């Protein structure tokens, strides 16, 4: 069997190999590298990829992988783990979702060797990393002001997706079709299964989401027979359909419920008031379900996404 080689570096058995893949150079001539940690067992087995920070402001996933590295829990008894805690270094430095070229990396796959900075980075992931893995978890958070309850997003109609998502054991598994030019979809074209973990809010560390992410990785490694972590198996709630409740008018948004809670049809979920005490609008649930995402901004405009409801 051919030994794996990443960016020209052979990956020996039974040890951690750290690889720095040059990405580009800042105008100041400061080099930017993609730091890749490869944990390879002496025994052959599945190869699992962990990535975070495709969007540079989504710090919870970065912290999940950082802690797993720091706690020295990623060396498998079987197979290989490739961990990339921070993909979009540029966005991380500038607290930004995008790269300096303004592009969203997760809409630039499979990338190109001579394209924009985002396309070049996507090309490296697809050509240096993806060929060596079987499965993966890509860690994300809610966007600016939006907090996501810990969840795995995948295509439930594909048995492998549902099997791996259940093994990860998040509070929710959410049906989510693949987006064109996303990391997940392009990896799927190469017959690699990538799950998307969502938890917390951008630019804010969320201990609850981080702990769910860490426990999920340990459970997944246990399920793949990569390591015996003895992590307690959770029973996720499967969400088949989701909808965002949007503001019908502008004002001050005051939520009555918490992210992750169960709701009933016609239940009052929040109010929207004007700053002068002259009007109030009650936001009610159109259905039974669960709150899987919540807007944390108190001042909102008509049309803003407020509450993400899963059925």
C-alpha positions as CSV (number, residue, x, y, z in Angstrom):
1,X,0.0,0.0,0.0
2,X,1.3,3.5,-0.9
3,X,2.4,5.5,2.1
4,X,0.5,8.9,2.4
5,X,2.5,12.0,1.4
6,X,1.2,15.5,2.1
7,X,2.9,18.5,0.5
8,X,5.9,16.3,-0.2
9,X,6.2,15.1,3.4
10,X,5.9,11.4,4.0
11,X,3.5,10.4,6.9
12,X,5.2,7.7,9.0
13,X,3.3,5.3,11.1
14,X,2.9,5.6,14.9
15,X,3.6,9.3,15.3
16,X,2.4,12.9,15.0
17,X,3.7,14.7,11.9
18,X,3.1,18.5,11.7
19,X,3.2,19.9,8.2
20,X,3.2,23.6,7.3
21,X,1.8,24.2,3.7
22,X,2.7,27.6,2.4
23,X,-0.4,29.5,1.3
24,X,0.8,33.0,0.4
25,X,2.7,36.0,1.7
26,X,1.2,39.2,3.2
27,X,2.1,42.5,1.6
28,X,4.5,42.8,4.5
29,X,6.3,39.6,3.3
30,X,5.0,37.7,6.3
31,X,4.4,34.1,5.3
32,X,1.0,32.5,5.8
33,X,1.0,28.7,6.3
34,X,-1.7,26.1,6.6
35,X,-0.8,24.1,9.7
36,X,-1.7,20.4,9.4
37,X,-1.4,17.9,12.2
38,X,-1.4,14.2,11.1
39,X,-1.8,11.5,13.7
40,X,-1.1,8.1,12.2
41,X,-1.4,4.8,14.0
42,X,0.9,1.9,13.5
43,X,-2.3,-0.1,12.5
44,X,-4.1,0.6,9.2
45,X,-7.7,1.9,9.5
46,X,-10.1,4.8,8.6
47,X,-8.7,8.3,8.0
48,X,-10.7,11.1,9.7
49,X,-10.4,14.8,8.8
50,X,-11.2,17.6,11.3
51,X,-11.3,21.1,9.9
52,X,-12.3,24.4,11.4
53,X,-12.0,28.1,10.6
54,X,-13.0,28.0,6.9
55,X,-14.8,31.2,8.0
56,X,-12.1,33.0,10.0
57,X,-14.6,34.5,12.5
58,X,-16.0,31.1,13.5
59,X,-13.9,30.4,16.5
60,X,-15.7,27.7,18.4
61,X,-14.6,24.9,16.0
62,X,-11.0,26.2,16.1
63,X,-11.2,25.9,19.9
64,X,-12.6,22.3,19.6
65,X,-9.7,21.1,17.6
66,X,-7.2,23.1,19.5
67,X,-8.3,21.5,22.8
68,X,-8.3,18.0,21.3
69,X,-4.7,18.6,20.1
70,X,-3.7,20.1,23.5
71,X,-5.3,17.2,25.4
72,X,-3.4,14.7,23.2
73,X,-6.5,12.6,22.5
74,X,-6.3,12.5,18.7
75,X,-3.7,9.7,18.2
76,X,-5.8,6.8,17.0
77,X,-5.2,3.1,17.8
78,X,-6.2,2.4,14.3
79,X,-6.1,4.6,11.2
80,X,-5.2,8.3,10.8
81,X,-6.5,11.6,12.0
82,X,-5.7,14.8,10.0
83,X,-6.5,17.9,12.1
84,X,-6.5,21.4,10.6
85,X,-7.6,23.8,13.4
86,X,-7.4,27.0,11.3
87,X,-8.0,27.0,7.6
88,X,-8.6,30.7,6.9
89,X,-5.7,32.4,8.7
90,X,-6.5,35.7,7.0
91,X,-10.1,35.8,8.3
92,X,-9.0,34.8,11.7
93,X,-6.5,37.6,12.0
94,X,-9.1,40.2,10.9
95,X,-12.1,38.7,12.6
96,X,-13.6,38.2,9.2
97,X,-15.7,35.5,7.5
98,X,-14.0,36.0,4.2
99,X,-10.5,36.2,2.7
100,X,-8.8,39.5,1.6
101,X,-10.2,39.0,-1.9
102,X,-13.7,39.2,-0.4
103,X,-14.5,35.6,-1.3
104,X,-16.2,33.1,0.9
105,X,-13.8,30.1,0.9
106,X,-16.7,27.7,1.4
107,X,-18.1,28.7,-2.0
108,X,-14.9,28.4,-3.9
109,X,-14.3,24.6,-4.1
110,X,-12.8,22.7,-5.8
111,X,-10.6,25.8,-6.4
112,X,-7.8,26.3,-8.9
113,X,-4.0,26.6,-8.7
114,X,-3.9,30.0,-10.4
115,X,-7.1,31.5,-9.2
116,X,-8.0,33.9,-6.4
117,X,-6.5,33.4,-2.9
118,X,-9.7,31.6,-1.8
119,X,-9.5,29.4,-4.9
120,X,-5.9,28.6,-4.3
121,X,-6.6,27.6,-0.7
122,X,-9.5,25.4,-1.8
123,X,-7.3,23.8,-4.4
124,X,-4.7,22.8,-1.7
125,X,-7.4,21.2,0.5
126,X,-8.8,19.3,-2.4
127,X,-5.5,18.0,-3.7
128,X,-3.3,17.7,-0.7
129,X,-5.7,16.6,2.0
130,X,-8.9,15.1,0.6
131,X,-7.2,12.2,-1.3
132,X,-6.0,10.8,2.1
133,X,-9.2,10.7,4.1
134,X,-12.4,8.7,4.2
135,X,-14.6,10.8,6.5
136,X,-14.5,14.3,8.0
137,X,-16.1,16.8,10.3
138,X,-16.0,20.5,9.2
139,X,-16.7,22.8,12.3
140,X,-18.8,26.0,11.9
141,X,-20.8,28.4,14.0
142,X,-23.7,30.6,13.5
143,X,-23.1,33.9,11.7
144,X,-22.8,37.3,13.2
145,X,-25.4,37.7,16.0
146,X,-26.8,34.2,15.3
147,X,-26.3,31.4,17.8
148,X,-26.7,27.9,16.7
149,X,-27.6,25.1,19.1
150,X,-25.0,22.3,18.6
151,X,-26.1,20.2,15.6
152,X,-24.8,18.1,12.7
153,X,-25.9,19.0,9.3
154,X,-26.0,16.3,6.6
155,X,-28.1,14.7,3.8
156,X,-30.2,12.3,5.8
157,X,-31.2,10.3,2.6
158,X,-27.6,9.1,2.4
159,X,-27.2,6.2,4.9
160,X,-23.5,6.8,5.6
161,X,-24.3,10.5,6.5
162,X,-27.0,9.5,9.0
163,X,-24.9,6.7,10.5
164,X,-21.9,8.9,11.1
165,X,-24.1,11.8,12.4
166,X,-25.8,9.5,14.8
167,X,-22.4,8.2,16.0
168,X,-21.3,11.8,16.6
169,X,-24.3,12.2,18.9
170,X,-25.1,16.0,18.8
171,X,-28.4,17.3,20.3
172,X,-29.8,17.7,16.8
173,X,-29.2,16.2,13.4
174,X,-30.5,18.5,10.7
175,X,-31.4,17.6,7.1
176,X,-29.3,19.9,5.0
177,X,-28.7,19.6,1.2
178,X,-25.3,20.3,-0.1
179,X,-24.4,23.8,-1.4
180,X,-22.8,24.2,-4.8
181,X,-19.0,24.8,-4.6
182,X,-18.9,24.0,-0.9
183,X,-16.2,21.9,0.8
184,X,-18.8,19.2,1.7
185,X,-20.2,18.9,-1.8
186,X,-16.9,18.8,-3.6
187,X,-15.6,16.2,-1.2
188,X,-18.7,14.1,-1.8
189,X,-17.9,14.1,-5.5
190,X,-14.6,12.4,-4.5
191,X,-16.7,9.9,-2.4
192,X,-15.6,11.4,0.9
193,X,-18.2,11.9,3.6
194,X,-18.0,15.3,5.4
195,X,-20.4,16.2,8.2
196,X,-20.9,19.9,9.1
197,X,-21.0,20.7,12.9
198,X,-22.7,24.0,13.8
199,X,-22.5,25.4,17.3
200,X,-22.5,28.8,19.0
201,X,-22.0,32.2,17.5
202,X,-19.2,33.8,15.5
203,X,-16.5,35.7,17.4
204,X,-17.7,34.3,20.8
205,X,-16.5,31.2,22.6
206,X,-19.3,28.9,23.7
207,X,-18.3,26.3,26.2
208,X,-21.5,24.3,25.7
209,X,-20.9,24.0,21.9
210,X,-17.2,23.4,22.3
211,X,-17.8,20.5,24.7
212,X,-20.4,19.0,22.4
213,X,-17.9,19.2,19.6
214,X,-15.1,17.5,21.5
215,X,-17.4,14.7,22.8
216,X,-18.7,14.2,19.3
217,X,-15.3,13.7,17.8
218,X,-14.4,11.1,20.6
219,X,-17.7,9.3,19.9
220,X,-17.1,9.3,16.2
221,X,-13.6,7.8,16.6
222,X,-15.1,5.2,18.9
223,X,-17.7,4.3,16.3
224,X,-15.1,4.0,13.6
225,X,-13.0,1.7,15.8
226,X,-10.2,4.2,15.7
227,X,-9.9,4.5,19.5
228,X,-11.8,3.3,22.5
229,X,-12.8,6.5,24.2
230,X,-15.8,5.0,26.1
231,X,-17.8,8.2,25.5
232,X,-21.5,7.9,26.4
233,X,-23.6,7.6,23.3
234,X,-26.3,10.3,22.9
235,X,-29.7,10.0,21.1
236,X,-30.0,13.0,18.8
237,X,-33.3,14.6,17.7
238,X,-33.6,14.4,13.9
239,X,-34.8,17.6,12.2
240,X,-36.3,17.0,8.8
241,X,-37.4,20.5,7.9
242,X,-36.4,24.0,9.1
243,X,-37.7,27.5,8.7
244,X,-36.5,30.9,9.8
245,X,-39.1,33.2,11.5
246,X,-38.4,36.7,10.2
247,X,-39.3,40.1,11.7
248,X,-42.5,41.6,10.2
249,X,-41.5,45.0,11.5
250,X,-38.4,46.8,13.0
251,X,-37.9,47.4,16.7
252,X,-36.4,45.9,19.9
253,X,-36.4,42.1,19.8
254,X,-36.9,40.3,23.1
255,X,-36.9,36.5,23.0
256,X,-39.1,34.5,25.5
257,X,-37.4,31.2,24.8
258,X,-33.9,29.7,24.7
259,X,-32.0,28.0,21.9
260,X,-32.5,24.3,22.0
261,X,-35.9,24.4,23.6
262,X,-39.0,22.5,22.4
263,X,-41.9,24.7,21.3
264,X,-45.6,24.2,20.5
265,X,-47.8,25.6,17.8
266,X,-48.9,29.2,18.4
267,X,-46.6,29.5,21.4
268,X,-45.4,33.1,22.0
269,X,-41.7,33.1,21.3
270,X,-40.7,36.7,21.3
271,X,-41.9,40.3,21.2
272,X,-40.9,43.2,18.9
273,X,-41.5,46.6,20.5
274,X,-40.7,50.2,19.4
275,X,-38.3,52.2,21.6
276,X,-41.1,54.5,22.9
277,X,-43.6,51.9,24.3
278,X,-46.3,52.6,21.7
279,X,-46.4,49.3,20.0
280,X,-45.7,45.6,20.5
281,X,-45.8,42.6,18.1
282,X,-45.8,39.1,19.4
283,X,-43.9,36.4,17.4
284,X,-45.7,33.1,17.6
285,X,-44.6,29.6,16.6
286,X,-46.3,28.4,13.4
287,X,-45.7,24.8,14.3
288,X,-44.4,22.3,16.9
289,X,-40.6,21.8,16.9
290,X,-37.4,22.9,18.4
291,X,-35.4,26.1,18.3
292,X,-32.1,25.3,16.6
293,X,-30.9,28.9,16.1
294,X,-31.5,32.3,17.7
295,X,-30.7,35.9,16.8
296,X,-29.0,37.6,19.7
297,X,-29.3,41.2,18.5
298,X,-31.8,43.3,20.4
299,X,-32.3,45.9,17.7
300,X,-33.7,44.4,14.5
301,X,-35.1,45.5,11.1
302,X,-38.1,44.2,9.2
303,X,-37.1,41.0,7.4
304,X,-34.3,40.0,9.8
305,X,-34.0,36.3,10.6
306,X,-35.0,35.9,14.3
307,X,-35.6,32.3,15.2
308,X,-34.6,29.1,13.4
309,X,-37.3,26.5,14.0
310,X,-36.7,22.8,13.2
311,X,-39.6,20.3,12.8
